[in-house]
Protein backbone atom coordinates (compact mmCIF):
# COMPACT_ATOMS: atom_id res chain seq x y z
CA UNK A 1 0.00 0.00 0.00
CA UNK A 2 1.32 3.42 -0.94
CA UNK A 3 1.82 5.95 1.86
CA UNK A 4 -0.16 8.87 0.43
CA UNK A 5 1.17 11.43 2.90
CA UNK A 6 4.78 10.41 2.23
CA UNK A 7 4.19 10.59 -1.52
CA UNK A 8 2.76 14.12 -1.55
CA UNK A 9 5.34 15.29 0.98
CA UNK A 10 7.92 14.96 -1.82
CA UNK A 11 6.19 17.84 -3.63
CA UNK A 12 4.24 19.65 -0.90
CA UNK A 13 5.22 21.25 2.41
CA UNK A 14 2.49 19.83 4.66
CA UNK A 15 1.25 22.25 7.32
CA UNK A 16 -1.08 21.86 10.30
CA UNK A 17 -2.91 18.79 11.47
CA UNK A 18 -5.08 16.64 9.20
CA UNK A 19 -8.85 16.65 9.46
CA UNK A 20 -11.26 13.85 8.58
CA UNK A 21 -13.22 13.81 5.32
CA UNK A 22 -16.52 11.97 4.95
CA UNK A 23 -15.45 9.79 2.01
CA UNK A 24 -11.73 10.29 1.39
CA UNK A 25 -10.16 9.69 4.80
CA UNK A 26 -7.82 12.21 6.37
CA UNK A 27 -7.50 15.61 4.68
CA UNK A 28 -4.06 17.31 4.59
CA UNK A 29 -3.11 20.83 3.55
CA UNK A 30 0.15 22.31 2.30
CA UNK A 31 1.93 24.37 -0.33
CA UNK A 32 0.78 24.06 -3.92
CA UNK A 33 3.47 22.75 -6.32
CA UNK A 34 1.92 24.81 -9.13
CA UNK A 35 1.01 28.21 -7.70
CA UNK A 36 3.13 28.19 -4.52
CA UNK A 37 0.34 28.89 -2.02
CA UNK A 38 1.33 27.96 1.52
CA UNK A 39 -1.78 26.01 2.61
CA UNK A 40 -4.42 26.01 -0.15
CA UNK A 41 -3.36 22.66 -1.67
CA UNK A 42 -5.28 19.71 -0.20
CA UNK A 43 -4.88 15.95 -0.56
CA UNK A 44 -6.66 13.00 1.02
CA UNK A 45 -5.90 9.44 2.05
CA UNK A 46 -7.73 8.29 -1.07
CA UNK A 47 -5.03 9.97 -3.20
CA UNK A 48 -7.31 12.75 -4.47
CA UNK A 49 -5.80 16.27 -4.56
CA UNK A 50 -7.04 19.78 -5.25
CA UNK A 51 -5.87 23.36 -5.23
CA UNK A 52 -9.45 24.54 -5.06
CA UNK A 53 -10.27 27.83 -6.76
CA UNK A 54 -12.91 28.38 -4.07
CA UNK A 55 -9.96 29.09 -1.78
CA UNK A 56 -8.25 31.32 -4.36
CA UNK A 57 -6.09 28.43 -5.56
CA UNK A 58 -5.01 27.70 -9.12
CA UNK A 59 -7.70 25.09 -9.82
CA UNK A 60 -5.52 22.02 -10.37
CA UNK A 61 -7.25 18.86 -9.19
CA UNK A 62 -7.16 15.13 -9.76
CA UNK A 63 -8.45 11.84 -8.48
CA UNK A 64 -5.25 10.04 -7.53
CA UNK A 65 -1.45 9.98 -7.44
CA UNK A 66 -1.20 8.65 -11.00
CA UNK A 67 -3.10 11.71 -12.15
CA UNK A 68 -0.79 13.96 -10.14
CA UNK A 69 2.38 12.50 -11.66
CA UNK A 70 0.98 12.75 -15.17
CA UNK A 71 -0.20 16.33 -14.70
CA UNK A 72 2.71 17.73 -12.67
CA UNK A 73 5.68 15.82 -14.09
CA UNK A 74 4.26 15.13 -17.55
CA UNK A 75 4.77 11.35 -17.21
CA UNK A 76 2.99 8.79 -19.35
CA UNK A 77 0.65 6.25 -17.75
CA UNK A 78 3.36 3.56 -17.64
CA UNK A 79 6.02 5.97 -16.38
CA UNK A 80 3.69 7.06 -13.56
CA UNK A 81 3.05 3.42 -12.62
CA UNK A 82 6.80 2.78 -12.58
CA UNK A 83 7.36 5.85 -10.41
CA UNK A 84 4.77 4.56 -7.92
CA UNK A 85 6.09 1.01 -8.13
CA UNK A 86 2.75 -0.53 -9.12
CA UNK A 87 1.80 -2.97 -11.86
CA UNK A 88 -0.03 -1.11 -14.69
CA UNK A 89 -2.53 -3.96 -14.93
CA UNK A 90 -3.07 -4.51 -11.22
CA UNK A 91 -6.41 -4.22 -9.46
CA UNK A 92 -4.88 -1.39 -7.42
CA UNK A 93 -4.30 0.69 -10.56
CA UNK A 94 -7.73 -0.11 -11.99
CA UNK A 95 -9.28 1.26 -8.80
CA UNK A 96 -7.76 4.67 -9.48
CA UNK A 97 -9.84 7.39 -11.07
CA UNK A 98 -9.02 7.59 -14.80
CA UNK A 99 -7.59 10.76 -16.23
CA UNK A 100 -10.46 11.91 -18.50
CA UNK A 101 -9.55 12.59 -22.12
CA UNK A 102 -6.14 13.83 -21.04
CA UNK A 103 -4.65 13.99 -24.50
CA UNK A 104 -7.49 15.71 -26.27
CA UNK A 105 -9.54 18.89 -25.98
CA UNK A 106 -12.47 19.19 -23.57
CA UNK A 107 -15.89 17.89 -24.56
CA UNK A 108 -18.00 19.65 -27.13
CA UNK A 109 -20.42 20.83 -24.44
CA UNK A 110 -17.56 22.31 -22.41
CA UNK A 111 -16.24 24.14 -25.47
CA UNK A 112 -19.69 25.52 -26.29
CA UNK A 113 -20.10 26.95 -22.80
CA UNK A 114 -16.50 28.21 -22.77
CA UNK A 115 -17.04 29.96 -26.11
CA UNK A 116 -20.14 31.67 -24.73
CA UNK A 117 -18.26 32.84 -21.63
CA UNK A 118 -15.38 34.04 -23.80
CA UNK A 119 -17.71 35.99 -26.09
CA UNK A 120 -19.31 37.70 -23.12
CA UNK A 121 -15.87 38.40 -21.65
CA UNK A 122 -14.69 40.07 -24.84
CA UNK A 123 -17.73 42.35 -24.88
CA UNK A 124 -17.14 43.29 -21.25
CA UNK A 125 -13.44 44.04 -21.81
CA UNK A 126 -14.25 46.67 -24.42
CA UNK A 127 -17.11 48.17 -22.39
CA UNK A 128 -16.99 50.78 -19.63
CA UNK A 129 -17.05 47.98 -17.09
CA UNK A 130 -13.79 46.56 -18.44
CA UNK A 131 -11.97 49.87 -18.94
CA UNK A 132 -9.61 49.26 -16.02
CA UNK A 133 -8.71 45.76 -17.26
CA UNK A 134 -8.08 47.11 -20.76
CA UNK A 135 -5.82 49.82 -19.37
CA UNK A 136 -3.92 47.13 -17.47
CA UNK A 137 -3.31 45.20 -20.69
CA UNK A 138 -2.11 48.36 -22.43
CA UNK A 139 0.26 48.98 -19.52
CA UNK A 140 1.70 45.52 -20.19
CA UNK A 141 2.73 46.82 -23.61
CA UNK A 142 0.01 45.09 -25.63
CA UNK A 143 -1.63 46.99 -28.48
CA UNK A 144 -5.36 46.93 -29.15
CA UNK A 145 -4.73 44.84 -32.28
CA UNK A 146 -2.82 42.22 -30.25
CA UNK A 147 -5.54 42.14 -27.58
CA UNK A 148 -8.28 41.62 -30.17
CA UNK A 149 -6.36 38.97 -32.14
CA UNK A 150 -5.68 37.06 -28.91
CA UNK A 151 -9.42 37.26 -28.09
CA UNK A 152 -8.72 38.37 -24.53
CA UNK A 153 -11.69 39.10 -22.32
CA UNK A 154 -12.68 40.18 -18.81
CA UNK A 155 -14.72 38.50 -16.10
CA UNK A 156 -15.96 41.04 -13.53
CA UNK A 157 -17.00 40.19 -9.97
CA UNK A 158 -20.65 40.06 -8.95
CA UNK A 159 -22.33 43.08 -7.40
CA UNK A 160 -21.38 41.61 -4.00
CA UNK A 161 -17.72 41.43 -5.05
CA UNK A 162 -17.79 37.63 -5.38
CA UNK A 163 -16.96 35.25 -8.23
CA UNK A 164 -19.62 34.05 -10.63
CA UNK A 165 -20.49 30.38 -10.39
CA UNK A 166 -21.97 28.14 -13.10
CA UNK A 167 -23.75 24.85 -12.73
CA UNK A 168 -21.41 22.06 -13.76
CA UNK A 169 -24.06 20.54 -16.05
CA UNK A 170 -23.74 23.60 -18.29
CA UNK A 171 -20.13 22.58 -18.92
CA UNK A 172 -20.77 18.87 -19.36
CA UNK A 173 -18.99 18.03 -16.09
CA UNK A 174 -19.98 15.62 -13.31
CA UNK A 175 -19.63 16.07 -9.57
CA UNK A 176 -18.13 12.66 -8.72
CA UNK A 177 -16.68 13.23 -5.24
CA UNK A 178 -16.61 17.01 -5.25
CA UNK A 179 -18.34 18.13 -2.08
CA UNK A 180 -19.27 21.50 -3.63
CA UNK A 181 -19.93 20.94 -7.35
CA UNK A 182 -19.88 23.92 -9.67
CA UNK A 183 -17.68 25.85 -12.08
CA UNK A 184 -16.28 29.06 -10.66
CA UNK A 185 -15.49 32.01 -12.94
CA UNK A 186 -12.82 34.08 -11.18
CA UNK A 187 -12.60 37.83 -11.63
CA UNK A 188 -9.78 38.85 -13.96
CA UNK A 189 -8.37 38.85 -17.50
CA UNK A 190 -9.75 35.92 -19.51
CA UNK A 191 -7.18 34.20 -21.75
CA UNK A 192 -8.33 31.47 -24.20
CA UNK A 193 -6.06 28.66 -25.39
CA UNK A 194 -6.81 27.26 -28.85
CA UNK A 195 -5.32 24.36 -30.81
CA UNK A 196 -6.43 23.05 -34.21
CA UNK A 197 -9.65 25.04 -34.02
CA UNK A 198 -10.63 23.67 -30.60
CA UNK A 199 -10.82 25.61 -27.33
CA UNK A 200 -8.58 23.72 -24.88
CA UNK A 201 -8.36 25.99 -21.88
CA UNK A 202 -9.70 29.14 -20.25
CA UNK A 203 -7.11 30.80 -18.04
CA UNK A 204 -7.82 33.79 -15.82
CA UNK A 205 -5.16 36.27 -14.76
CA UNK A 206 -6.40 37.70 -11.45
CA UNK A 207 -6.53 41.47 -11.45
CA UNK A 208 -8.16 43.73 -8.84
CA UNK A 209 -9.28 40.90 -6.55
CA UNK A 210 -5.85 39.31 -6.27
CA UNK A 211 -4.21 39.24 -2.85
CA UNK A 212 -0.63 38.46 -1.86
CA UNK A 213 -0.19 34.73 -1.38
CA UNK A 214 -3.08 33.80 -3.69
CA UNK A 215 -2.71 32.30 -7.15
CA UNK A 216 -2.28 34.90 -9.90
CA UNK A 217 -3.47 32.51 -12.61
CA UNK A 218 -6.53 30.25 -12.30
CA UNK A 219 -7.72 27.84 -14.95
CA UNK A 220 -11.46 27.26 -15.24
CA UNK A 221 -12.50 23.76 -14.28
CA UNK A 222 -12.51 21.28 -17.16
CA UNK A 223 -9.64 22.95 -19.03
CA UNK A 224 -7.10 20.58 -20.58
CA UNK A 225 -3.32 20.54 -20.85
CA UNK A 226 -2.51 22.70 -23.88
CA UNK A 227 0.24 24.75 -25.47
CA UNK A 228 -0.62 28.42 -25.90
CA UNK A 229 -0.49 29.68 -29.52
CA UNK A 230 0.58 26.24 -30.77
CA UNK A 231 -1.08 26.83 -34.15
CA UNK A 232 1.60 29.42 -34.92
CA UNK A 233 4.25 26.67 -35.24
CA UNK A 234 5.32 26.07 -38.84
CA UNK A 235 7.65 23.48 -40.32
CA UNK A 236 11.18 24.86 -40.56
CA UNK A 237 10.39 28.10 -38.69
CA UNK A 238 12.26 29.11 -35.50
CA UNK A 239 10.29 28.80 -32.28
CA UNK A 240 10.54 30.82 -29.06
CA UNK A 241 9.24 28.88 -26.05
CA UNK A 242 8.15 31.02 -23.06
CA UNK A 243 6.30 30.52 -19.79
CA UNK A 244 3.40 32.99 -19.88
CA UNK A 245 0.76 33.98 -22.40
CA UNK A 246 1.69 37.67 -22.21
CA UNK A 247 5.30 36.73 -23.06
CA UNK A 248 4.13 34.90 -26.19
CA UNK A 249 1.91 37.81 -27.21
CA UNK A 250 4.81 40.22 -26.66
CA UNK A 251 7.04 38.33 -29.08
CA UNK A 252 4.22 37.90 -31.58
CA UNK A 253 3.56 41.63 -31.47
CA UNK A 254 7.20 42.72 -31.73
CA UNK A 255 8.50 40.48 -34.53
CA UNK A 256 6.08 37.85 -35.87
CA UNK A 257 8.17 37.43 -39.02
CA UNK A 258 11.19 36.04 -37.15
CA UNK A 259 9.68 33.15 -35.15
CA UNK A 260 6.60 31.55 -33.65
CA UNK A 261 5.97 32.20 -29.95
CA UNK A 262 4.26 29.63 -27.74
CA UNK A 263 3.79 29.39 -23.96
CA UNK A 264 3.58 26.38 -21.67
CA UNK A 265 1.79 28.27 -18.87
CA UNK A 266 4.33 27.16 -16.24
CA UNK A 267 7.82 25.66 -16.09
CA UNK A 268 6.49 22.10 -15.75
CA UNK A 269 3.60 22.26 -18.22
CA UNK A 270 3.19 21.42 -21.91
CA UNK A 271 5.07 18.11 -21.70
CA UNK A 272 2.55 16.00 -23.61
CA UNK A 273 3.73 13.89 -26.55
CA UNK A 274 1.56 15.80 -29.02
CA UNK A 275 3.11 19.15 -28.07
CA UNK A 276 6.66 17.78 -28.10
CA UNK A 277 6.04 16.47 -31.61
CA UNK A 278 4.67 19.83 -32.76
CA UNK A 279 7.69 21.69 -31.38
CA UNK A 280 9.94 19.25 -33.18
CA UNK A 281 8.76 20.70 -36.50
CA UNK A 282 10.55 23.99 -35.79
CA UNK A 283 14.03 24.61 -37.20
CA UNK A 284 15.28 25.56 -33.73
CA UNK A 285 13.75 26.25 -30.32
CA UNK A 286 14.88 29.18 -28.17
CA UNK A 287 13.82 28.31 -24.61
CA UNK A 288 13.16 31.73 -23.10
CA UNK A 289 11.72 30.82 -19.71
CA UNK A 290 11.84 33.51 -17.03
CA UNK A 291 15.20 34.59 -15.66
CA UNK A 292 14.57 33.67 -12.01
CA UNK A 293 17.28 34.34 -9.40
CA UNK A 294 18.45 31.13 -7.76
CA UNK A 295 17.61 32.55 -4.33
CA UNK A 296 13.87 32.66 -5.09
CA UNK A 297 11.45 29.87 -4.23
CA UNK A 298 12.00 26.94 -6.57
CA UNK A 299 15.75 27.62 -6.90
CA UNK A 300 15.58 29.12 -10.35
CA UNK A 301 12.42 27.44 -11.64
CA UNK A 302 12.92 28.98 -15.07
CA UNK A 303 16.36 27.42 -15.41
CA UNK A 304 15.17 24.03 -14.19
CA UNK A 305 12.20 24.06 -16.54
CA UNK A 306 14.33 25.14 -19.49
CA UNK A 307 16.77 22.31 -18.78
CA UNK A 308 14.00 19.78 -19.46
CA UNK A 309 13.34 21.15 -22.95
CA UNK A 310 17.03 21.37 -23.79
CA UNK A 311 17.35 17.68 -22.96
CA UNK A 312 14.18 16.56 -24.76
CA UNK A 313 14.55 18.69 -27.91
CA UNK A 314 18.05 18.41 -29.41
CA UNK A 315 17.50 21.54 -31.49
CA UNK A 316 16.61 23.56 -28.36
CA UNK A 317 18.86 26.22 -26.83
CA UNK A 318 18.45 28.07 -23.52
CA UNK A 319 18.08 31.72 -24.52
CA UNK A 320 17.75 33.94 -21.47
CA UNK A 321 15.64 37.12 -21.80
CA UNK A 322 17.44 40.43 -21.30
CA UNK A 323 14.92 41.18 -18.51
CA UNK A 324 12.88 38.95 -16.21
CA UNK A 325 10.78 37.75 -19.14
CA UNK A 326 9.85 38.67 -22.69
CA UNK A 327 6.92 40.85 -21.66
CA UNK A 328 9.14 42.87 -19.34
CA UNK A 329 11.53 43.42 -22.25
CA UNK A 330 8.62 44.85 -24.25
CA UNK A 331 7.46 47.09 -21.39
CA UNK A 332 11.00 48.39 -20.81
CA UNK A 333 11.38 49.24 -24.49
CA UNK A 334 14.20 46.76 -25.10
CA UNK A 335 14.89 45.58 -28.65
CA UNK A 336 12.99 42.29 -28.78
CA UNK A 337 13.73 41.93 -32.47
CA UNK A 338 17.49 42.14 -31.92
CA UNK A 339 17.21 39.58 -29.12
CA UNK A 340 15.41 37.10 -31.41
CA UNK A 341 17.81 37.69 -34.32
CA UNK A 342 20.74 37.08 -31.99
CA UNK A 343 19.13 33.90 -30.66
CA UNK A 344 18.57 32.56 -34.15
CA UNK A 345 22.17 33.31 -35.09
CA UNK A 346 23.45 31.56 -31.96
CA UNK A 347 21.29 28.49 -32.64
CA UNK A 348 22.64 28.30 -36.19
CA UNK A 349 26.20 28.71 -34.94
CA UNK A 350 25.71 25.88 -32.45
CA UNK A 351 24.19 23.66 -35.13
CA UNK A 352 27.09 24.38 -37.46
CA UNK A 353 29.60 23.67 -34.70
CA UNK A 354 27.97 20.30 -34.07
CA UNK A 355 28.29 19.47 -37.76
CA UNK A 356 31.81 20.81 -38.03
CA UNK A 357 30.69 23.40 -40.61
CA UNK A 358 31.33 27.09 -41.09
CA UNK A 359 28.13 29.16 -40.86
CA UNK A 360 27.00 30.66 -44.14
CA UNK A 361 26.29 34.33 -44.65
CA UNK A 362 22.59 33.75 -44.06
CA UNK A 363 23.31 31.82 -40.87
CA UNK A 364 25.41 34.70 -39.59
CA UNK A 365 22.45 37.06 -39.57
CA UNK A 366 22.83 39.22 -36.51
CA UNK A 367 26.64 38.67 -36.46
CA UNK A 368 27.32 35.94 -33.87
CA UNK A 369 30.78 37.44 -33.32
CA UNK A 370 29.05 40.27 -31.48
CA UNK A 371 27.36 37.90 -29.01
CA UNK A 372 29.90 38.71 -26.29
CA UNK A 373 29.14 42.41 -26.50
CA UNK A 374 25.34 42.04 -26.52
CA UNK A 375 24.56 39.39 -23.90
CA UNK A 376 27.81 37.77 -22.83
CA UNK A 377 27.07 34.42 -24.49
CA UNK A 378 29.69 32.46 -26.39
CA UNK A 379 29.67 29.52 -28.75
CA UNK A 380 32.51 27.15 -27.95
CA UNK A 381 33.83 23.82 -29.20
CA UNK A 382 33.87 20.80 -26.92
CA UNK A 383 37.02 19.26 -28.35
CA UNK A 384 37.06 15.56 -29.05
CA UNK A 385 33.37 15.12 -28.31
CA UNK A 386 32.42 17.29 -31.25
CA UNK A 387 29.80 19.18 -29.25
CA UNK A 388 29.23 22.84 -28.58
CA UNK A 389 27.68 24.91 -25.85
CA UNK A 390 27.18 28.52 -24.92
CA UNK A 391 27.51 30.17 -21.54
CA UNK A 392 25.63 33.18 -20.33
CA UNK A 393 28.64 34.79 -18.63
CA UNK A 394 31.13 34.23 -21.44
CA UNK A 395 33.48 32.31 -19.11
CA UNK A 396 35.23 29.12 -20.17
CA UNK A 397 34.29 26.21 -17.93
CA UNK A 398 35.42 22.63 -17.59
CA UNK A 399 32.47 20.35 -16.85
CA UNK A 400 34.09 17.02 -17.65
CA UNK A 401 33.42 15.86 -14.10
CA UNK A 402 29.76 16.95 -14.21
CA UNK A 403 26.95 14.64 -15.21
CA UNK A 404 25.77 15.35 -18.79
CA UNK A 405 22.20 15.98 -17.65
CA UNK A 406 23.41 18.45 -15.02
CA UNK A 407 25.58 20.27 -17.53
CA UNK A 408 22.72 20.46 -20.02
CA UNK A 409 20.29 21.77 -17.44
CA UNK A 410 22.74 24.38 -16.16
CA UNK A 411 24.09 25.67 -19.42
CA UNK A 412 21.75 24.71 -22.26
CA UNK A 413 24.31 22.23 -23.61
CA UNK A 414 23.50 20.33 -26.78
CA UNK A 415 24.77 16.72 -26.89
CA UNK A 416 27.81 16.20 -29.08
CA UNK A 417 27.67 13.98 -32.15
CA UNK A 418 30.41 11.32 -32.16
CA UNK A 419 32.05 10.66 -35.53
CA UNK A 420 32.86 7.39 -37.28
CA UNK A 421 35.05 7.80 -40.32
CA UNK A 422 33.74 11.28 -40.89
CA UNK A 423 30.12 10.13 -40.90
CA UNK A 424 27.98 11.62 -38.16
CA UNK A 425 25.99 9.12 -36.11
CA UNK A 426 24.11 9.14 -32.83
CA UNK A 427 24.28 5.94 -30.78
CA UNK A 428 21.12 4.64 -29.18
CA UNK A 429 20.65 5.48 -25.52
CA UNK A 430 17.98 4.90 -22.92
CA UNK A 431 14.42 5.83 -23.91
CA UNK A 432 13.52 9.50 -23.82
CA UNK A 433 9.78 10.01 -23.35
CA UNK A 434 9.05 6.28 -23.55
CA UNK A 435 8.85 4.13 -20.39
CA UNK A 436 12.23 2.83 -19.29
CA UNK A 437 13.42 -0.69 -20.10
CA UNK A 438 12.67 -3.42 -19.28
CA UNK A 439 8.97 -2.90 -20.01
CA UNK A 440 6.21 -5.34 -19.19
CA UNK A 441 3.71 -3.83 -21.62
CA UNK A 442 3.99 -2.37 -25.11
CA UNK A 443 3.83 1.48 -25.00
CA UNK A 444 2.07 1.79 -28.38
CA UNK A 445 -1.16 3.82 -28.23
CA UNK A 446 -4.20 3.11 -30.38
CA UNK A 447 -6.63 5.81 -31.50
CA UNK A 448 -10.24 4.84 -30.82
CA UNK A 449 -13.52 6.69 -31.33
CA UNK A 450 -15.87 6.54 -28.36
CA UNK A 451 -19.65 6.66 -28.28
CA UNK A 452 -19.42 10.43 -27.88
CA UNK A 453 -17.53 10.58 -31.22
CA UNK A 454 -14.36 11.81 -29.52
CA UNK A 455 -10.99 10.33 -30.41
CA UNK A 456 -8.98 8.93 -27.49
CA UNK A 457 -5.61 7.22 -27.14
CA UNK A 458 -5.75 3.76 -25.56
CA UNK A 459 -2.65 1.85 -24.44
CA UNK A 460 -1.87 -1.31 -26.42
CA UNK A 461 -1.17 -3.36 -23.25
CA UNK A 462 0.35 -6.18 -25.34
CA UNK A 463 3.16 -8.21 -23.80
CA UNK A 464 6.47 -6.49 -24.53
CA UNK A 465 9.36 -8.42 -26.02
CA UNK A 466 13.01 -7.87 -25.11
CA UNK A 467 13.18 -4.58 -27.02
CA UNK A 468 10.13 -3.19 -25.21
CA UNK A 469 7.51 -3.54 -27.99
CA UNK A 470 4.92 -6.27 -28.56
CA UNK A 471 5.04 -8.53 -31.61
CA UNK A 472 2.42 -6.48 -33.46
CA UNK A 473 4.28 -3.19 -33.10
CA UNK A 474 7.85 -4.17 -33.93
CA UNK A 475 7.71 -1.68 -36.80
CA UNK A 476 7.94 1.09 -34.18
CA UNK A 477 11.28 -0.26 -32.96
CA UNK A 478 12.61 -0.48 -36.50
CA UNK A 479 11.65 3.13 -37.07
CA UNK A 480 13.50 4.25 -33.93
CA UNK A 481 16.62 2.26 -34.87
CA UNK A 482 16.73 3.94 -38.27
CA UNK A 483 16.14 7.32 -36.66
CA UNK A 484 18.99 6.76 -34.20
CA UNK A 485 21.32 5.82 -37.04
CA UNK A 486 20.49 9.09 -38.81
CA UNK A 487 20.66 11.17 -35.64
CA UNK A 488 16.88 11.71 -35.38
CA UNK A 489 16.56 14.36 -38.12
CA UNK A 490 13.37 16.09 -39.21
CA UNK A 491 11.82 14.20 -42.13
CA UNK A 492 8.87 15.35 -44.21
CA UNK A 493 6.59 12.89 -45.96
CA UNK A 494 3.84 13.36 -48.58
CA UNK A 495 0.31 14.24 -47.49
CA UNK A 496 1.56 16.96 -45.11
CA UNK A 497 3.12 14.57 -42.61
CA UNK A 498 6.45 14.97 -40.86
CA UNK A 499 8.57 13.61 -38.04
CA UNK A 500 10.09 16.41 -35.98
CA UNK A 501 13.76 16.58 -35.14
CA UNK A 502 14.94 14.79 -32.01
CA UNK A 503 14.45 11.50 -30.17
CA UNK A 504 11.32 12.74 -28.40
CA UNK A 505 9.57 13.52 -31.69
CA UNK A 506 10.58 10.17 -33.21
CA UNK A 507 9.37 8.29 -30.14
CA UNK A 508 6.05 10.15 -30.17
CA UNK A 509 5.62 9.29 -33.88
CA UNK A 510 6.59 5.62 -33.38
CA UNK A 511 4.22 5.39 -30.43
CA UNK A 512 1.13 6.59 -32.26
CA UNK A 513 1.49 6.45 -36.05
CA UNK A 514 -0.65 3.67 -37.59
CA UNK A 515 1.30 0.57 -38.63
CA UNK A 516 0.26 0.96 -42.29
CA UNK A 517 1.56 4.54 -42.29
CA UNK A 518 4.90 3.61 -40.73
CA UNK A 519 5.39 0.74 -43.19
CA UNK A 520 5.01 3.25 -46.00
CA UNK A 521 7.62 5.48 -44.36
CA UNK A 522 10.22 2.80 -43.61
CA UNK A 523 11.49 2.21 -47.20
CA UNK A 524 12.19 5.91 -47.66
CA UNK A 525 14.03 6.14 -44.34
CA UNK A 526 16.00 2.97 -45.14
CA UNK A 527 17.18 4.56 -48.38
CA UNK A 528 18.37 7.58 -46.42
CA UNK A 529 20.33 5.32 -44.09
CA UNK A 530 21.99 3.55 -47.01
CA UNK A 531 23.01 6.87 -48.52
CA UNK A 532 24.52 8.09 -45.26
CA UNK A 533 25.89 4.70 -44.14
CA UNK A 534 26.53 2.67 -47.33
CA UNK A 535 28.47 -0.02 -45.42
CA UNK A 536 25.89 -0.45 -42.68
CA UNK A 537 25.02 -4.07 -41.99
CA UNK A 538 21.49 -5.08 -41.23
CA UNK A 539 20.95 -6.72 -37.84
CA UNK A 540 18.37 -7.28 -35.18
CA UNK A 541 16.84 -4.04 -33.88
CA UNK A 542 18.45 -2.97 -30.60
CA UNK A 543 16.24 -1.96 -27.69
CA UNK A 544 14.97 1.60 -27.27
Secondary structure, DSSP 4 states (H G I P E B T S, - for coil): ---HHHHHTTT--EEEEEEEETTTEEEEEE--TTT--SS-EEEETTS-EEE-GGGT----EESSHHHHHHHHS---HHHHHHHHT--TTSHHHHTSPP-TTTTSPPPHHHHHHHHHHHHHHHHHHTSGGGHHHHHHHHHTT--HHHHHHTT-EEE---TTS--EEE-GGGGT---TT-TT--EEE-SEEEEEEEETTEEEEEEEEE-TT--TTS-SEEEPTT-----BTGGG--TT--EEEESSHHHHHHHHHHHTTT-EEEE-SSTT----HHHHHHHTTSS-EEE------TTSTTSSHHHHHHHHHHHH-TTEEE---SSSSHHHHHHTT--HHHHHHHHHHHHHHHHHHHHT----TTTTTT-GGGHHHHH--EEEE-GGG--EEEETT------TTS-HHHHHHHH-PBPP--EETTEE-----S-SSSPPSS-SB---EEEEE-TTS-EEEEE--PBP-TTSS-GGGHHHHHHHHHHHHHTS--EEETTTEEE-SSHHHHHHHHHHS-HHHHHHHHHHHHHHHHHH-TTPPP-PPPP-
